[in-house]
Amino acid sequence: ARNRFCGASKPVWRVLGMEKKGRRRRCSAVGKDVAADLNGRIPLYKSDWLTTDGRHCRRSGVFKIASASLFSYISSILPAIVIGNILDDQTDGQLGLPEVLISTGGMGVVWALVGGQPLCIIGVTMPVAIFTSVCYKLAEALDAPFLPWLGWVCIFSGLMHIALAIFGAVHFVNKTTAFSCEIFGFFISVTYIWDALVALLDPIITGKDLDFDGTYPPGTNDTVAYDELYKTQQRGSAFTNLALAGGTYVLCMAFHRAQRWRLFTPGVRVLLADYAAALSLGFLTALSYIPVVDDAIGDKRLDVPDDNGLNPSFDRSWPVDLSAGAEDPAAELIVESASNATAAALEEPLVLEAWQIAASILPALMLTALFFFDHNVSSKLAQDPKFHLQKPSAYHWDFSVLGLEVLLVGLFGVPPGNGLIPQAPLHTRALATVELQERASGSGHKETFHSVVETRWSNLIQSTAVLCSVFALPAIAVIPQGCLDGVFLFLGMAGFDGNELWERMWLMITQPSLRARELRFMGADTRYSRVQLYTAIQLAFVVLVFVLAKLPYIAVAFPLLIAVLIPCRIYWLPRLFTPAELDALDPPEPPPDSAREPEPMSPRAEPARPSPWPDGAAEGGGLHLGGSST
């Protein structure tokens, strides 16, 4: 627990006053894991702020923090805008972009200040948006006021988080192997890509949202012809946004592979790779303001509220009255939006009752199950052994901090957030120095990571920027919808970075003679037919989780299917595969709670992994999402 980098050696028992007569008192079973996490992280807290390598504050580390902060901000703010618009539509205006930004930014700031592992990025995720939408439907079915009822869901869930951390249940994350992480990461990436493609192609293929429902200009005689002209213009706008999305995605990919170029100097190539997302988004946004392109886009730019500042989506106070008998703060909003409702049904506002508060325990359990898996997997991916981090993890303390944050957001009527995938591991990658090493087979290159800047500054900066974005909504509104969808495509593909399920899926359709024979999971003890079966099982779980998450009402239970992955790996897979096959396909990892030994500056080469592309460009995703390369 003592750290040789910052010179601090006082254990947390002494810091917390738990020492008596020169002898350390033994921690009780309750809370000992949280105390052990604090014992490992408190001595490092000063170095998290003042150093970039554990010893000194170097200029190269400061530049890396700047690029990682900007990349993390872009990868957080754009999904937040989409999620805010989804919630605004699904909750009839009771939750929207202001609440999502407040939650993402506020929780991120608190996490950067007091979280154990600051590399994990916190925010409102797409699964949370699905969960919140289902909660809105459940509140309607129960005749409960939505925001107070959601507040109690968050309060109960937050208390469950804290209890799980105190009683050591987070040790269960050690059972989360690559089998579960690969499935969940694949699901998140598919969700990003699916949502982007639906937004881009739906208006073109199905004509959705193309019908004119506004007021005709004065003097319009042939309304049918005007409707057809309007549809043609909207379809042209959809095609323009599709072109912008493709351009954003391709440009991001090109810049992120700048370290493979021969153009410019190494320093310029590193700069292009570090700021690829920002440069691509800025260039395509500027391109969209060319008059002919601007006319083609029309009004297809980001839809953000007109109001600036810390104002909720509708006229209410930020703190929500959660007491039994509290009236619905959105009563007037419901009356305005319920055009088809009878006046009698809206004479009295909804009132929160005690039995409705008790009923919120069930969705709170679902939210806890979702966050227990989602957040811990996100944190685990951000601390993957491939990054060679030097500082220890703090899973129990982190989960208790997350529980406190979930409890607090319930008091203010905003959606809860947790660790983001793929943003969290990409944030760690952006802080790392990346080296390209040629494969032993000569089939391309693989990436190795070292010298990660383990700091709190990048998370604090990007979270503060997200929080302050509520004052800059008009500036965000200049971005075309197509550029946003292009970044979504990019994030989805980036989520496949290092995901062996993605690589094995491509190998299933790769010419057999081109498969590298020295692959770790295709050794002498593993037939390729067994690799195919293992891959097919994982893909089947991805499809099940994805379909379940899209079903109304039933979607609230999709966290349970995700949680089932762990017992399936422990009890079911050993019946289908031999221990040697499982060791090859799903190798055990060191316990995440164990202290890490510092790694050498240039880590030893790891076993080669497959690349279905001849030049290995897609190995590790082939996506340079930040971090200097040498």
C-alpha positions, 0 to 999 in steps of 0.5 A: 500500500505504500507508494515509492513514487510520491513518498507517501507511506501513511496507511489509511488506518492511521489517516482515519484514526483507526490505530491505537497504542501503536498497533493497527486495529484489524478492520471488521469484515464490514467495510474492510474492502473499502478501507483497503481501497482507500489505503491504496489510493490516498497516498497517491492522491497528491501525485494524481494532481502534481505528477504525470509519471508518478515522480515528475510533471513533464511537458509531454504529459501535460500535452497528453492531458490536453489532447485526452481532455479534448477527445474525451469531451467530444466523445462525451458531449455528442452522445449526451446530446443524442441521449438528451433528445431521446429522453426529451421525446420518450418522457414528453419533455420532463427530461432532456438535454439540460438534465443529461449535461448536468448529470454527466458533467456533475457526476464526472466532476465529483468522480474526478475529485474523490473517485478511486480510479479517475481514468474511468469516464462517467456519464449517462449511457444509452442503456440508462436512456432505455431504462429511464424511458421504461421507468417513465412508462411504468410511472404512467401505468402506476399513476405516479408522478415520474420525477419523484418516482424516478428520484426514489428509484435512484435513492434506493439504487444508490443505497444498494450500491453503497451496501454492496460495496461495504459488504464486499460484493464487488469482489464478484467483478473478479468473476467477470472474464473476457467472455462477458466483457467482450459481449457487453463491449460488442453490444455497446458498439453495435448500439452506437452503430445501429443508432447512427445508421437508423438516424441516417438511413431511415429518412431515405429508405422509409421516408420517416419524418418527411411529411410536411405538417407545418403552415403553408406559405401565403399564396400556396394553391397546390398543397399536394405539389408543395408536399412533394417538393418538401419531401424532396428537399428533406430527402436531399437533406438526409442524403447530405447528412449521410455524406457528411457522416461518411466524411466525418468517419473517414477523416477520423479514421485517416487522422487516427492512422496518421502514425502510419503515414510518411508525410510530415514529421513524427511530431505533426503525425502525433498531433494529427492522431491526438486531435483526430476527432476534433479536427475532423468534426471542425473541418466537416462542420466548417464545410457544411457552411458552404452555401450550397451545402448549407442550403441542402442541409436545411434545418438538419443540425443538432436540436438543442434547447433555445434557453442557455444556463442551468435551467431544467427542461420545463419550469420547475425547481432543481430539487424534487419534492420526494415526500409522500403526498408530493404533487407532480412538478410536471402537472402543467406540462402534462396538461399542455402536451396531453391534447387527446386527454379528457379534462376530467382526467387532468383536473387533479395532478398526480400525487406520490403515494407511499405504495408507489415509493415501495414499488420503486424498489424493483426498478431500483434493483434492475438499475443496480444490476445494470450498474454493477455490471456496466460500471465495473466492466467499464472500470475494468476495461479502463484498467486493462493489463495491456495499459500497464498501469502502475497505480492500484484499482479501487473497485469497492470505494469507486462503487460506493462513490457511484452509489452516493452520486446516484442517490444525489442525482435522484434528489435533483430529478436528473438521470443517473450515470455510470462508467462509459463504454467505449469512452473509459478505455479510450480515455486511458488509451488517449493518455498512453504512449503507443508503440507499433510493433511488427508481428512475428508472423509479418502479417501486420503490426500490433499496438503496445502501450506504456507510460500512461499518464495516471492523472485526475486532470483530464477527467476533471477538465472534460467533465467541467467542459460538459457541465459548462456546455449548458451555457454554450448550447447555440455553439453546439447547435452549429454541428450538422446532424450528419457529423454527429452520426459520423462520430457515433459510427467512429465511436462504435467502431472504436469500441471494437478496439482490442475486442477479440470477439470482433476479431474472431468474428472476421476470422470465421469468414476469412480464407483458412490459409490466411489465418495466422497459425501462431494465434493464442486461441488456435494453439495445438490444444484448440481446434478451430471448430471450437473457436467457431462455437465459442464465437457463435455463443458470444454473438448469440448473447449479443443478439439476445441482449440487443433485441431485449433492450429494444423491446418496450417494457421488457427492456427494463429486465435486460440488465438481468440477461447481462448479469446472467453472463457471469454464471453462464461462464462459470457453470455452463461453458465448462460443460461445452469446452475443456479446461485447456480450451477455456484457458486458451479462449478466455484466459484468466487474469490477475485479480484486479484488486492486487497491487500492480508492479511498475512495468518497464518503459517498453513492455515485452511483446505479447502473443500475436492476435489475428487480423483478417486484413493483410496489412493488420490495419484493423488489429486492435481496431486500427483506431488511434484514438489519442495518445502519442505513438513512437 
